Amino acid sequence: MKNLKQNIASPIHAELGVYAKVCFAPIYKLPDILKETQNMEENVIIEITENSLNAFSEKFLEKSKPNQFYDKNVFFTQKLRGSKYNQFQVIGNLGGIPTDSEFTSDTDFYIISDFIFEEVKCGIIDTQLVELGKKLNSKGKKHTKLKVLTEKVFLEHIHKRCLNINDQVTLHLISKLI
């Protein structure tokens, strides 16, 4: 874990001498960057901060459909509330494909645990978020359609959806997590 206020140059493949610089200091305002993620320029750096994570979540809620998770790949960070299998089952109930083992270019949603989000608020960046930053800022921008949410926003969205459509099974699963 790294302090949020430092620029981090870390080896991706030390044996190849390849380094990536992930910047967590404010360079661009993320809400401006989020206007059209698909049309991002190569030189735009996406920050992983409390504000940027909140902005990603707000954008998700604004564009929410009744079931955005159907047939989508959903990546969960470590340190989730309760058992990760409950949240995996929720995604399965919605027709999505959950994972916590591999974040790939096919990933549609990236759910950040509340524990890791609280660390971000304290200036600590988990290694999974460092990796997220590297992939978001990599050459080629393969993750331009990725939606990043906090666990809290994810669960609140699912809760509202369950109430709206009277999905008692999924509501029961998340009631243990809310």
C-alpha positions in Angstrom: 0.0 0.0 0.0 1.2 3.5 -0.9 0.5 6.9 0.5 -1.9 8.8 -1.8 0.2 12.0 -1.9 3.2 10.3 -3.5 3.8 9.7 -7.2 4.5 6.0 -7.5 6.9 4.6 -10.1 6.7 0.9 -9.6 8.1 -2.0 -11.7 5.6 -3.9 -13.8 8.2 -6.3 -15.0 11.5 -5.6 -13.2 13.3 -8.1 -15.3 12.3 -6.2 -18.5 13.0 -2.8 -16.9 9.5 -1.6 -17.6 8.1 1.0 -15.2 4.8 2.7 -15.0 4.1 5.9 -13.2 0.7 6.1 -11.5 -0.1 9.6 -10.3 -2.5 10.1 -7.4 -1.9 13.8 -7.0 -4.7 16.0 -8.5 -3.8 16.6 -12.1 -7.2 16.6 -13.8 -10.7 16.9 -12.3 -12.2 13.5 -12.9 -15.8 14.7 -13.5 -14.5 16.5 -16.5 -12.7 13.4 -17.7 -15.9 11.3 -17.2 -17.9 13.4 -19.7 -17.0 11.0 -22.5 -14.8 8.2 -21.3 -14.9 6.5 -24.7 -13.3 9.6 -26.3 -10.4 10.0 -23.9 -7.1 11.3 -25.2 -4.1 9.1 -24.7 -2.4 11.6 -22.4 -5.2 12.0 -19.8 -4.3 10.5 -16.5 -7.1 9.1 -14.4 -6.7 9.5 -10.7 -7.7 7.0 -8.0 -8.9 9.2 -5.2 -11.9 9.5 -2.9 -13.4 12.1 -5.2 -12.7 10.2 -8.4 -14.3 7.0 -7.0 -17.3 9.0 -5.9 -17.5 10.6 -9.4 -17.4 7.1 -11.0 -20.2 6.0 -8.7 -22.4 9.1 -9.4 -22.0 8.6 -13.1 -23.2 5.0 -12.8 -26.3 6.0 -10.8 -27.1 8.8 -13.3 -27.1 6.3 -16.2 -28.5 3.4 -14.3 -30.8 1.0 -16.1 -33.0 -1.5 -14.2 -30.4 -4.2 -14.6 -27.0 -3.0 -15.9 -25.3 -6.3 -14.7 -27.0 -8.7 -17.1 -24.4 -10.5 -19.2 -21.6 -8.3 -17.8 -18.3 -9.2 -16.2 -18.1 -7.9 -12.6 -14.8 -7.7 -10.8 -14.8 -7.4 -7.0 -11.8 -6.3 -4.9 -10.8 -8.1 -1.8 -12.1 -7.2 1.7 -15.8 -7.2 0.9 -18.5 -6.9 3.5 -19.5 -10.4 4.7 -18.9 -13.3 2.5 -17.9 -12.5 -1.1 -20.1 -15.4 -2.2 -23.2 -13.5 -1.2 -22.3 -10.7 -3.6 -21.3 -13.1 -6.2 -24.7 -14.7 -5.9 -26.4 -11.3 -6.2 -24.5 -10.8 -9.6 -25.5 -14.3 -10.6 -29.1 -13.6 -9.8 -28.9 -10.6 -12.1 -27.4 -12.6 -14.9 -23.9 -11.3 -14.5 -20.5 -13.0 -14.2 -18.7 -12.2 -10.9 -15.0 -12.7 -10.3 -12.3 -11.6 -7.8 -9.4 -13.4 -9.5 -8.8 -11.6 -12.7 -9.4 -8.0 -13.9 -9.2 -8.1 -17.7 -10.2 -5.9 -20.6 -13.5 -7.8 -20.7 -14.4 -6.5 -17.2 -17.5 -4.2 -17.3 -17.8 -3.3 -13.6 -15.1 -2.9 -11.0 -16.5 -3.0 -7.4 -14.3 -1.5 -4.7 -14.9 -2.8 -1.2 -15.9 -0.3 1.5 -12.8 -1.2 3.5 -10.5 -0.3 0.6 -12.5 2.8 -0.1 -12.1 3.9 3.6 -8.3 3.4 3.2 -8.4 5.7 0.1 -10.0 8.4 2.3 -7.0 8.0 4.7 -4.5 8.3 1.8 -3.7 4.6 1.5 -4.0 3.1 -1.9 -4.4 -0.7 -2.0 -2.4 -2.7 -4.5 -5.5 -3.6 -6.4 -6.2 0.1 -6.9 -2.7 0.7 -8.0 -3.2 -2.0 -10.6 -6.5 -0.4 -11.6 -4.8 2.9 -12.1 -2.1 1.3 -14.3 -4.7 -0.4 -16.5 -6.9 2.6 -16.8 -3.9 4.7 -17.8 -2.2 2.1 -20.1 -1.5 2.7 -23.7 -4.4 1.8 -25.8 -7.0 2.5 -23.1 -8.7 -1.0 -23.2 -11.0 -0.1 -20.2 -12.8 2.9 -21.7 -16.2 1.4 -20.9 -15.3 0.2 -17.4 -17.7 1.3 -14.6 -16.0 1.7 -11.2 -18.3 1.6 -8.1 -17.9 1.5 -4.4 -19.4 -1.5 -2.6 -21.9 0.8 -0.8 -23.2 2.3 -4.1 -23.4 -1.2 -5.7 -25.4 -2.5 -2.7 -27.7 0.5 -2.5 -28.4 0.3 -6.2 -29.3 -3.4 -6.0 -31.4 -2.8 -2.9 -33.5 -0.1 -4.7 -33.8 -2.4 -7.8 -35.0 -5.3 -5.6 -37.6 -3.1 -4.0 -38.8 -1.7 -7.4 -39.3 -5.2 -8.9 -40.1 -7.1 -5.7 -37.0 -9.4 -6.0 -37.3 -11.0 -2.6 -34.5 -13.6 -3.1 -31.8 -11.0 -4.0 -33.2 -8.6 -1.4 -32.7 -11.4 1.2 -29.1 -11.9 0.1 -28.1 -8.2 0.4 -30.1 -7.6 3.6 -27.2 -9.3 5.3 -24.7 -6.9 3.8 -26.5 -3.5 4.0 
